[in-house]
């Protein structure tokens, strides 16, 4: 079996090193590897350049600096693993350059999305990253966008033409990418799929506490993986008890969510304000019920829509979030005894990962004016985190965001108005209405029903599955420092092999992850990661599972509320959790 690994983004070391360990596992299990790097072919614009937070006006000097570092990390991978390798630049011909220039000369801001090359939608594929980076709301571009559009298209065309030659020459059985939806990867993946070649997307785990120590090996792309994962949950894994390791992983996830100590978390750090102080800050009556509406940012969904990875929703109760929020506000005008808090997603504004203001933010602000007294708006400048609202919130309202899951982990009910984009089972952990009438009736019903221990337990079981059951574990070979630590014995072996002119055999002595054979089984058999790993799982008995969930809940409650919270039950949430723990 032959596998090609397209890895043109070595600059991103936190992804490059774990990826290389997975690739090394394949090679250790007799899968022939060909490792493809950039060779500075994509030096006009690439994912590493985007990762700095700068835009397409980046200087040539800065680009060169990034290429230099990229080459350095590429050299580190070569030094450690000695993969058979080639570079994209060696497969890009003068004829390709002439064809690319002709295409670029014909491109305008009006026709770029319609561009097809050899039958492939290269215009759309080339702009996936552009949509993410600029938080695009529409598929309309200005003349001022054109230079940036051409940079993205240029890199994608280079990858497209050189990738075509590589696929034709080496004829792999499978192709691997780190995040196969990135434009430079996508234009190659589309060609591989058309040839019937299996494609896999590698990406880090979902648990922010240890994401770099875990690896998804997903069929096609991450979006396909989410739907595959959901189907497996519904048909098999929801009926299985969790394992101890997976529940402890869920505990780590909830605790890092509470701490806010990850660049990927937008909920923010807890302010240490009491429920009464938060109510006072927003002018919420002390005994009033509170509904938290958590909006979503459109950048990832719109980018996925662009390339067909997530088709536009045709089952939504509302045309968009703006209509949803507007009609929900109108509903609460007639319900003055209940307070509605609209939490604008922090990613709509400049944040810890980018400096871009979303156009959607401005459109939201247009409808968040002249609000009734019982409707409040929570913006990042308020310094009130998502976790601060846990003790105040009686019900959550969401579109597709993970906020529903994160509320349900504390037993708090939520309603999602959208039944598509199945990133987690919203209909099981919360409520997904079929009509607007059901949506508004659901608000009244769930405010009455309130907190549920069953919801909390089911969410813990889902988190255990999401964070652990579908990812390979690299923790024995990769740690959070991402350093490759070479043993004294390994150094001696390398010196001996060099003296004997057997340097090419050094890779045979590089240690591989414990789950190495399981990674290879995933590729050889086509089985899901979840099914491959199931034989290694030791499922808890029901009583054991419940006891461990309670133990973990007590621990996360101590972190959230303080060690003495059980004698200081100043919120309904504390009361509910206390009673559940002492049942």
Legacy VTK file of the C-alpha trace (Angstrom):
# vtk DataFile Version 3.0
C-alpha trace
ASCII
DATASET POLYDATA
POINTS 583 float
0.000 0.000 0.000
1.323 3.429 -0.978
0.449 6.684 0.775
1.324 10.264 -0.113
1.429 12.862 2.657
1.009 16.432 1.458
2.689 18.510 4.148
3.568 21.974 2.765
3.069 23.798 6.080
6.033 22.716 8.238
6.104 26.166 9.874
3.125 25.031 11.962
5.249 22.818 14.211
2.446 22.015 16.715
0.720 20.257 13.826
3.750 19.097 11.851
5.406 17.001 14.569
2.285 15.042 15.645
1.401 14.531 11.977
4.877 13.106 11.350
4.468 10.637 14.219
1.232 9.363 12.667
2.973 9.045 9.298
5.853 7.229 10.984
3.315 4.772 12.423
2.087 3.975 8.934
5.615 3.379 7.691
6.449 1.173 10.689
3.514 -1.003 9.645
4.675 -1.545 6.066
2.790 1.254 4.332
5.050 2.944 1.773
5.305 6.674 2.445
6.076 9.626 0.187
6.320 12.920 2.078
5.607 16.044 0.008
6.754 19.486 1.162
6.508 22.912 -0.414
9.991 23.905 -1.565
8.790 27.533 -1.334
6.408 27.071 -4.260
3.642 28.684 -2.184
5.785 31.639 -1.121
3.348 34.276 -2.359
0.708 33.282 0.222
0.116 30.237 2.414
-1.483 28.953 5.605
1.622 29.651 7.749
1.475 33.291 6.648
-2.210 33.447 7.577
-1.445 31.886 10.960
0.539 34.972 11.997
-2.648 37.062 12.016
-1.339 39.346 9.275
-3.252 39.841 6.035
-2.306 39.617 2.381
-0.407 42.921 2.463
2.418 41.160 4.324
5.839 42.365 3.192
8.149 40.246 1.042
10.717 40.290 3.854
8.215 38.892 6.347
7.149 36.192 3.892
10.764 35.193 3.393
11.235 34.963 7.145
8.289 32.570 7.394
9.658 30.461 4.532
13.011 30.298 6.326
11.383 28.987 9.493
9.249 26.597 7.448
12.403 25.172 5.887
13.984 24.873 9.318
11.104 22.781 10.657
11.012 20.746 7.451
14.673 19.979 8.115
13.879 18.879 11.660
11.299 16.399 10.375
13.797 15.086 7.840
16.495 14.773 10.487
14.230 12.788 12.808
12.168 10.605 10.477
14.053 10.389 7.157
10.852 10.037 5.143
11.239 9.480 1.389
10.405 12.975 0.149
9.768 15.235 -2.810
8.846 18.914 -3.135
5.922 20.546 -4.901
8.179 23.058 -6.619
9.933 20.296 -8.559
6.653 19.358 -10.250
5.617 22.879 -11.285
6.626 23.442 -14.903
7.073 26.547 -17.085
3.912 25.482 -18.912
2.053 25.493 -15.592
3.390 28.968 -14.866
2.201 30.262 -18.239
-1.235 28.720 -17.761
-1.498 30.125 -14.244
-0.562 33.625 -15.408
-3.180 33.452 -18.150
-5.851 32.460 -15.637
-4.840 35.183 -13.183
-4.964 37.803 -15.931
-8.546 36.824 -16.722
-9.785 36.863 -13.136
-11.972 39.636 -11.756
-13.736 40.038 -8.438
-16.973 39.148 -10.259
-15.901 35.897 -11.932
-13.410 34.337 -9.510
-15.958 32.015 -7.883
-16.998 30.678 -11.282
-13.476 29.599 -12.202
-13.125 25.951 -13.141
-9.857 24.354 -14.192
-9.990 20.953 -15.884
-13.504 20.564 -14.513
-12.600 21.338 -10.886
-14.121 24.304 -8.946
-10.757 25.901 -8.269
-12.165 29.403 -7.776
-14.235 28.304 -4.801
-11.624 25.917 -3.446
-8.956 28.627 -3.536
-10.977 30.986 -1.339
-11.796 28.733 1.625
-9.049 30.323 3.705
-9.901 33.808 2.454
-13.466 33.418 3.728
-12.201 32.237 7.113
-9.597 34.939 7.425
-11.891 37.818 6.462
-15.086 36.473 8.097
-16.956 36.819 4.829
-20.742 36.962 5.031
-21.511 37.020 1.304
-20.006 35.659 -1.890
-19.638 39.160 -3.294
-16.205 40.774 -3.622
-15.081 44.325 -4.222
-12.455 45.519 -6.666
-10.272 46.225 -3.630
-10.377 42.511 -2.744
-8.861 41.465 -6.072
-5.128 41.537 -5.159
-5.779 39.319 -2.124
-8.042 37.004 -4.120
-5.309 36.542 -6.711
-2.744 35.674 -4.040
-4.967 32.875 -2.763
-5.746 31.712 -6.282
-2.084 31.785 -7.296
-1.043 29.461 -4.469
-3.970 27.147 -5.134
-3.147 26.900 -8.841
0.479 26.079 -8.063
-0.622 23.304 -5.711
-3.236 22.119 -8.214
-0.854 21.748 -11.152
2.061 20.257 -9.211
-0.258 17.989 -7.218
-1.770 16.635 -10.438
1.646 15.542 -11.680
2.522 13.917 -8.361
-0.720 11.933 -8.252
-0.263 10.812 -11.845
3.356 9.777 -11.391
3.189 7.967 -8.050
-0.397 6.624 -8.141
-0.957 6.318 -4.363
-3.635 4.204 -2.706
-4.298 6.939 -0.158
-3.479 10.596 0.395
-3.131 12.413 3.718
-3.406 16.104 4.515
-3.311 18.111 7.716
-6.771 19.749 7.477
-7.758 18.769 3.967
-10.075 21.763 3.487
-7.221 24.279 3.468
-7.179 25.586 -0.085
-3.722 24.302 -1.078
-4.701 20.858 0.208
-8.245 20.923 -1.131
-7.281 21.447 -4.772
-5.174 18.275 -4.570
-7.766 16.335 -2.592
-10.430 17.014 -5.230
-8.209 15.467 -7.895
-7.348 12.461 -5.732
-11.023 11.787 -4.996
-11.853 11.976 -8.704
-9.279 9.224 -9.272
-10.865 7.044 -6.582
-7.968 7.541 -4.170
-8.879 7.453 -0.475
-8.268 10.786 1.242
-7.745 11.418 4.943
-7.679 14.619 6.920
-5.479 14.705 10.009
-6.269 17.252 12.692
-5.708 17.656 16.408
-8.079 16.467 19.101
-11.126 18.422 20.266
-10.096 18.529 23.920
-8.373 21.867 24.487
-6.621 20.393 27.521
-4.576 17.919 25.458
-5.485 18.520 21.803
-1.922 18.116 20.500
-1.610 14.718 22.169
-4.572 13.366 20.180
-5.113 12.999 16.442
-8.161 12.587 14.261
-7.646 10.517 11.145
-10.829 11.528 9.364
-12.329 10.312 6.130
-12.252 13.090 3.514
-12.477 16.165 5.776
-13.423 17.320 9.261
-17.025 18.073 8.257
-17.558 14.543 6.920
-15.990 13.295 10.148
-18.525 15.199 12.282
-21.411 13.568 10.431
-19.768 10.133 10.567
-19.214 10.605 14.295
-22.834 11.606 14.852
-24.108 8.568 12.940
-21.874 6.203 14.921
-23.074 7.744 18.170
-26.724 7.271 17.284
-26.378 3.741 15.937
-23.911 2.297 18.435
-22.002 4.329 20.976
-24.867 6.078 22.770
-25.894 2.603 23.923
-22.481 1.898 25.473
-21.300 3.096 28.851
-18.262 5.339 28.912
-14.767 4.284 29.918
-12.856 5.670 32.864
-10.227 7.270 30.622
-12.800 8.933 28.402
-14.731 10.414 31.332
-11.503 11.704 32.865
-10.816 13.309 29.486
-14.219 14.992 29.680
-13.259 16.275 33.127
-10.089 17.846 31.719
-12.133 19.453 28.970
-14.673 21.017 31.330
-11.929 22.257 33.638
-9.995 23.977 30.866
-13.269 25.486 29.659
-13.732 26.929 33.132
-10.181 28.263 33.208
-10.423 29.869 29.766
-6.727 29.056 29.315
-6.641 28.245 25.629
-6.311 30.452 22.573
-9.129 28.413 21.026
-11.639 29.276 23.755
-13.868 32.286 23.225
-15.939 31.952 26.385
-13.384 33.938 28.355
-12.055 33.553 31.860
-14.463 33.703 34.762
-14.630 37.129 36.347
-15.221 35.733 39.863
-18.387 37.824 40.060
-21.238 36.339 42.052
-24.616 35.650 40.436
-26.040 38.670 42.260
-23.249 40.910 40.977
-23.864 39.801 37.394
-27.596 40.399 37.745
-26.864 43.841 39.150
-24.420 44.692 36.345
-27.050 43.944 33.693
-30.053 45.275 35.581
-31.682 41.861 35.969
-34.185 41.423 38.791
-32.846 39.191 41.555
-35.522 36.509 41.252
-36.251 36.752 37.529
-35.618 33.818 35.249
-32.897 34.354 32.647
-32.651 33.054 29.093
-29.194 33.256 27.506
-29.161 33.556 23.710
-25.681 32.685 22.439
-25.101 33.702 18.843
-22.656 31.988 16.483
-20.096 33.429 14.106
-20.589 32.634 10.439
-16.956 32.376 9.316
-16.520 28.607 9.530
-20.010 27.762 8.266
-19.808 30.179 5.323
-16.360 28.874 4.384
-17.674 25.313 4.447
-20.752 26.340 2.431
-18.448 27.864 -0.183
-16.710 24.559 -0.945
-19.797 22.385 -0.556
-18.630 20.753 2.675
-21.712 22.013 4.533
-24.629 22.719 2.207
-26.695 25.805 3.075
-29.446 25.007 5.538
-32.872 24.359 4.043
-34.556 23.308 7.272
-33.918 26.351 9.410
-36.836 27.884 11.294
-35.385 31.327 10.629
-33.748 32.776 7.530
-30.634 33.679 9.510
-29.484 34.605 13.004
-30.566 38.195 12.548
-34.177 37.131 11.957
-33.936 34.631 14.816
-32.720 37.238 17.285
-35.209 39.862 16.116
-38.220 37.549 16.472
-36.964 36.259 19.822
-36.678 39.841 21.090
-40.256 40.493 19.949
-41.395 37.409 21.854
-39.755 38.611 25.063
-41.391 42.017 24.744
-44.553 40.166 25.702
-42.830 38.273 28.514
-41.516 41.093 30.737
-41.071 38.914 33.817
-38.323 36.868 32.075
-35.002 38.403 31.047
-33.302 37.667 27.726
-29.527 38.134 27.530
-28.084 38.186 24.004
-24.444 37.129 24.071
-22.686 38.161 20.867
-20.046 35.607 19.897
-16.580 37.027 20.727
-15.256 35.824 17.366
-17.416 38.459 15.675
-14.970 41.041 17.028
-11.170 41.278 17.085
-10.028 38.619 19.551
-7.039 36.605 20.740
-6.704 34.886 17.349
-7.381 37.648 14.818
-7.961 41.381 14.444
-10.911 41.210 12.060
-14.326 42.741 12.783
-17.063 40.630 11.232
-19.598 42.391 8.972
-22.197 40.294 10.785
-21.411 42.163 13.995
-22.458 45.467 12.445
-25.712 43.983 11.167
-26.447 42.577 14.636
-25.883 45.945 16.246
-28.583 47.400 14.004
-31.263 45.248 15.640
-29.849 45.476 19.173
-31.123 49.015 19.646
-34.175 50.325 21.493
-34.550 47.075 23.383
-37.217 46.425 26.018
-36.083 46.605 29.638
-35.948 42.818 29.966
-33.568 42.314 27.015
-29.847 42.828 27.603
-26.750 42.525 25.408
-23.493 40.921 26.561
-20.387 42.015 24.630
-16.737 41.099 25.306
-16.114 44.572 26.720
-18.438 43.709 29.640
-15.784 41.315 31.002
-18.421 38.713 31.782
-17.548 35.272 30.470
-19.800 32.490 29.263
-18.985 30.613 32.469
-20.124 33.574 34.555
-23.631 33.074 33.160
-23.903 29.445 34.277
-25.294 30.290 37.708
-27.690 32.858 36.296
-29.046 31.034 33.243
-32.259 29.002 33.328
-32.382 28.262 29.591
-30.060 28.628 26.613
-31.001 29.497 23.026
-28.535 28.683 20.253
-28.249 28.240 16.509
-25.506 25.617 15.994
-22.784 26.605 18.462
-21.205 24.400 21.116
-22.715 26.661 23.791
-25.706 24.309 24.022
-23.481 21.350 24.815
-21.545 23.407 27.354
-24.760 24.429 29.141
-26.051 20.856 29.075
-22.859 19.685 30.813
-24.219 21.568 33.834
-27.751 20.209 33.399
-29.076 23.476 31.929
-31.625 23.069 29.097
-31.184 24.635 25.669
-33.061 25.023 22.393
-31.410 24.969 18.971
-33.484 26.426 16.137
-31.410 24.594 13.499
-31.344 20.828 13.021
-28.473 20.820 10.510
-24.706 21.094 11.054
-24.649 18.112 13.382
-21.471 18.739 15.361
-23.070 17.147 18.431
-26.509 15.568 19.094
-28.404 18.739 19.903
-31.736 16.923 19.759
-30.603 14.551 22.534
-28.798 16.992 24.802
-31.306 19.759 24.167
-34.439 20.469 22.150
-34.647 21.051 18.377
-38.165 22.269 17.450
-39.729 21.589 14.048
-41.696 24.843 13.754
-41.551 28.394 15.075
-44.604 27.642 17.190
-42.714 24.732 18.751
-39.707 26.998 19.306
-41.607 29.633 21.265
-43.697 27.057 23.139
-40.463 25.269 23.973
-39.153 28.365 25.731
-42.098 28.330 28.127
-41.973 24.572 28.602
-38.249 24.320 29.321
-38.318 27.307 31.663
-40.904 25.331 33.621
-39.117 21.963 33.427
-35.704 23.440 34.174
-32.576 21.599 35.250
-32.103 17.876 34.536
-29.608 15.362 35.906
-30.401 13.076 32.952
-29.273 15.840 30.576
-26.054 16.292 32.536
-25.263 12.558 32.532
-25.983 12.200 28.823
-23.746 15.180 28.059
-20.874 13.721 30.070
-21.237 10.498 28.111
-21.239 12.441 24.833
-18.161 14.435 25.860
-16.384 11.202 26.753
-17.171 9.906 23.268
-16.358 13.159 21.457
-13.071 13.824 23.225
-11.684 10.303 23.389
-13.387 7.536 21.437
-12.624 8.788 17.927
-9.049 10.019 18.273
-5.711 8.267 18.364
-3.575 8.850 21.445
-0.076 10.242 20.904
0.558 11.161 24.533
3.239 8.484 24.891
5.284 10.104 22.115
4.147 13.784 21.994
3.701 16.139 24.925
2.492 19.712 25.274
6.062 21.038 24.851
6.289 19.458 21.382
9.929 18.606 21.833
11.472 15.542 20.251
13.546 14.005 23.028
16.238 11.679 21.765
17.520 9.028 24.160
21.241 8.481 24.716
20.863 5.013 23.183
19.283 6.498 20.061
22.163 8.952 19.687
24.667 6.096 19.909
22.728 4.074 17.317
22.664 7.033 14.927
26.428 7.550 15.241
27.102 3.871 14.568
24.783 3.785 11.546
26.418 6.873 10.071
29.868 5.295 10.399
28.584 2.172 8.672
26.942 4.247 5.907
23.510 3.003 6.965
22.155 6.463 7.710
19.004 5.829 5.658
18.064 3.092 8.130
18.016 5.421 11.150
14.226 5.727 10.955
13.882 2.047 11.897
15.034 2.946 15.413
12.793 5.998 15.886
10.153 5.056 18.482
6.536 5.007 17.348
3.298 5.655 19.229
1.756 2.745 21.140
-1.321 2.824 18.927
0.820 2.577 15.806
-0.706 -0.708 14.603
-4.211 0.619 15.192
-3.523 3.649 12.991
-2.412 1.323 10.208
-5.483 -0.870 10.735
-7.697 2.191 10.286
-6.138 2.806 6.874
-5.900 -0.791 5.684
-9.459 -1.796 6.636
-11.337 1.484 6.251
-12.945 0.940 9.659
-13.838 4.017 11.686
-11.374 5.134 14.335
-14.092 4.505 16.921
-14.530 0.891 15.836
-10.787 0.254 15.562
-10.201 1.545 19.086
-13.225 -0.163 20.636
-11.339 -3.416 21.234
-8.941 -1.479 23.490
-11.731 0.029 25.602
-12.839 -1.208 28.987
-16.421 -0.015 29.417
-17.657 0.831 32.903
-20.690 -0.788 34.451
-23.653 1.559 34.865
-23.150 2.052 38.608
-19.431 2.662 38.101
-20.148 5.169 35.352
-22.631 7.136 37.468
-20.285 7.133 40.462
-17.419 8.487 38.355
-19.615 11.160 36.756
-20.631 12.333 40.225
-17.015 12.351 41.364
-15.999 14.435 38.358
-18.970 16.771 38.781
-17.990 17.386 42.387
-14.455 18.235 41.255
-15.514 20.641 38.488
-18.077 22.216 40.825
-15.280 22.853 43.321
-13.331 24.617 40.583
-16.317 26.656 39.426
-17.932 27.513 42.745
-15.063 27.195 45.244
-14.235 24.453 47.728
-16.937 25.511 50.213
-19.790 25.844 47.721
-21.904 23.102 49.316
-22.364 25.252 52.408
-22.772 28.403 50.307
-25.500 27.474 47.840
-26.250 30.962 46.534
-27.750 29.846 43.225
-30.341 27.405 41.971
-27.625 25.623 39.980
-25.631 24.906 43.133
-28.770 23.568 44.810
-29.594 21.250 41.932
-26.063 19.868 41.718
-25.874 19.443 45.506
-29.093 17.407 45.555
-27.963 15.260 42.617
-24.598 14.514 44.226
-26.277 13.479 47.451
-28.980 11.260 45.981
LINES 1 584
583 0 1 2 3 4 5 6 7 8 9 10 11 12 13 14 15 16 17 18 19 20 21 22 23 24 25 26 27 28 29 30 31 32 33 34 35 36 37 38 39 40 41 42 43 44 45 46 47 48 49 50 51 52 53 54 55 56 57 58 59 60 61 62 63 64 65 66 67 68 69 70 71 72 73 74 75 76 77 78 79 80 81 82 83 84 85 86 87 88 89 90 91 92 93 94 95 96 97 98 99 100 101 102 103 104 105 106 107 108 109 110 111 112 113 114 115 116 117 118 119 120 121 122 123 124 125 126 127 128 129 130 131 132 133 134 135 136 137 138 139 140 141 142 143 144 145 146 147 148 149 150 151 152 153 154 155 156 157 158 159 160 161 162 163 164 165 166 167 168 169 170 171 172 173 174 175 176 177 178 179 180 181 182 183 184 185 186 187 188 189 190 191 192 193 194 195 196 197 198 199 200 201 202 203 204 205 206 207 208 209 210 211 212 213 214 215 216 217 218 219 220 221 222 223 224 225 226 227 228 229 230 231 232 233 234 235 236 237 238 239 240 241 242 243 244 245 246 247 248 249 250 251 252 253 254 255 256 257 258 259 260 261 262 263 264 265 266 267 268 269 270 271 272 273 274 275 276 277 278 279 280 281 282 283 284 285 286 287 288 289 290 291 292 293 294 295 296 297 298 299 300 301 302 303 304 305 306 307 308 309 310 311 312 313 314 315 316 317 318 319 320 321 322 323 324 325 326 327 328 329 330 331 332 333 334 335 336 337 338 339 340 341 342 343 344 345 346 347 348 349 350 351 352 353 354 355 356 357 358 359 360 361 362 363 364 365 366 367 368 369 370 371 372 373 374 375 376 377 378 379 380 381 382 383 384 385 386 387 388 389 390 391 392 393 394 395 396 397 398 399 400 401 402 403 404 405 406 407 408 409 410 411 412 413 414 415 416 417 418 419 420 421 422 423 424 425 426 427 428 429 430 431 432 433 434 435 436 437 438 439 440 441 442 443 444 445 446 447 448 449 450 451 452 453 454 455 456 457 458 459 460 461 462 463 464 465 466 467 468 469 470 471 472 473 474 475 476 477 478 479 480 481 482 483 484 485 486 487 488 489 490 491 492 493 494 495 496 497 498 499 500 501 502 503 504 505 506 507 508 509 510 511 512 513 514 515 516 517 518 519 520 521 522 523 524 525 526 527 528 529 530 531 532 533 534 535 536 537 538 539 540 541 542 543 544 545 546 547 548 549 550 551 552 553 554 555 556 557 558 559 560 561 562 563 564 565 566 567 568 569 570 571 572 573 574 575 576 577 578 579 580 581 582
